[in-house]
Amino acid sequence: IDTTLPIQRQHKLLIRRDNSLGRIFGTVLSATDGQPVVGVQIRILDHTTTTDNTGGFSIEIPYNQQNSTQTLTAYKDGYEIWRGTYEPSQVNPWEIVLRKL
């Protein structure tokens, strides 16, 4: 329980936060061969991570920064910078395709 609101002296309304916008995750692939791209810097707001050996990434968004949409930037030397704006989802991953310079 994150918040308690007093309704009357004898009653309280208990509210639990919905953290459904709290995680953004997905995979970065190469436009050339469709293979995962390792070591891509992923940035959302002031949060960053790097893709793993499978091209995967995951970023937890603090509750006070969750919106209905987020802008993500993906960057790696030798590739074009990728930017996209999507709605976060706990079940739908982002698929990012990077093109070589």
C-alpha positions as CSV (number, residue, x, y, z in Angstrom):
1,I,0.0,0.0,0.0
2,D,1.5,3.3,-1.1
3,T,-1.1,5.9,-0.2
4,T,-3.7,6.2,2.5
5,L,-6.5,8.8,2.2
6,P,-8.7,9.5,5.1
7,I,-12.4,9.5,4.1
8,Q,-13.8,10.1,7.6
9,R,-12.4,9.7,11.0
10,Q,-13.3,6.0,11.1
11,H,-12.6,5.1,7.5
12,K,-9.6,5.0,5.2
13,L,-9.3,4.4,1.5
14,L,-6.2,2.2,0.8
15,I,-4.7,2.8,-2.7
16,R,-2.0,0.7,-4.4
17,R,0.1,2.1,-7.2
18,D,-0.3,0.6,-10.6
19,N,3.2,0.0,-11.8
20,S,2.2,-1.1,-15.4
21,L,4.3,1.7,-16.9
22,G,7.4,0.9,-14.8
23,R,9.4,-1.2,-17.2
24,I,10.6,-0.8,-20.8
25,F,12.3,-3.8,-22.4
26,G,13.2,-5.2,-25.8
27,T,15.9,-6.2,-28.3
28,V,18.2,-4.4,-30.7
29,L,18.9,-6.0,-34.0
30,S,21.1,-5.2,-37.0
31,A,19.3,-4.0,-40.2
32,T,22.0,-5.7,-42.2
33,D,21.6,-9.3,-41.0
34,G,19.0,-9.3,-38.3
35,Q,21.5,-10.4,-35.6
36,P,21.5,-9.0,-32.1
37,V,23.6,-5.9,-31.6
38,V,25.7,-6.1,-28.3
39,G,26.8,-3.0,-26.4
40,V,24.2,-0.6,-27.6
41,Q,23.6,2.3,-25.2
42,I,19.9,2.7,-24.4
43,R,18.6,5.9,-22.8
44,I,15.2,6.8,-21.5
45,L,14.8,10.0,-19.5
46,D,17.9,10.1,-17.3
47,H,18.2,6.2,-17.2
48,T,20.7,4.3,-19.2
49,T,21.6,0.7,-19.8
50,T,23.6,-1.4,-22.4
51,T,22.3,-4.3,-24.5
52,D,23.5,-7.7,-23.4
53,N,24.9,-10.6,-25.5
54,T,21.4,-11.3,-27.0
55,G,20.8,-7.6,-27.8
56,G,18.3,-7.4,-25.0
57,F,17.7,-4.5,-22.6
58,S,15.5,-3.6,-19.7
59,I,15.1,-0.4,-17.9
60,E,13.0,0.2,-14.7
61,I,11.2,3.6,-14.7
62,P,10.7,5.1,-11.3
63,Y,7.0,5.7,-10.5
64,N,7.3,9.4,-10.4
65,Q,8.7,9.4,-13.9
66,Q,6.2,7.1,-15.6
67,N,4.1,8.6,-18.4
68,S,1.8,7.2,-21.0
69,T,4.7,7.6,-23.5
70,Q,8.5,7.4,-23.3
71,T,11.2,8.5,-25.8
72,L,14.0,6.0,-26.1
73,T,17.4,6.6,-27.8
74,A,19.7,3.8,-28.9
75,Y,23.4,4.5,-29.8
76,K,26.4,2.6,-30.8
77,D,29.5,3.7,-32.7
78,G,29.3,2.7,-36.4
79,Y,25.4,2.8,-36.4
80,E,22.9,5.5,-36.9
81,I,21.3,6.9,-33.8
82,W,17.8,5.5,-33.3
83,R,15.0,7.4,-31.6
84,G,11.5,6.3,-30.9
85,T,8.5,7.1,-28.8
86,Y,6.2,4.4,-27.5
87,E,3.9,3.6,-24.7
88,P,5.6,1.4,-22.0
89,S,4.2,-2.1,-21.6
90,Q,4.9,-5.0,-19.2
91,V,4.1,-7.5,-21.9
92,N,5.1,-5.9,-25.3
93,P,8.8,-5.6,-26.0
94,W,10.3,-2.9,-28.1
95,E,12.1,-4.1,-31.2
96,I,14.8,-1.7,-32.4
97,V,16.6,-2.1,-35.7
98,L,19.9,-0.2,-36.1
99,R,21.4,0.7,-39.5
100,K,25.2,0.8,-40.0
101,L,26.7,4.1,-41.1
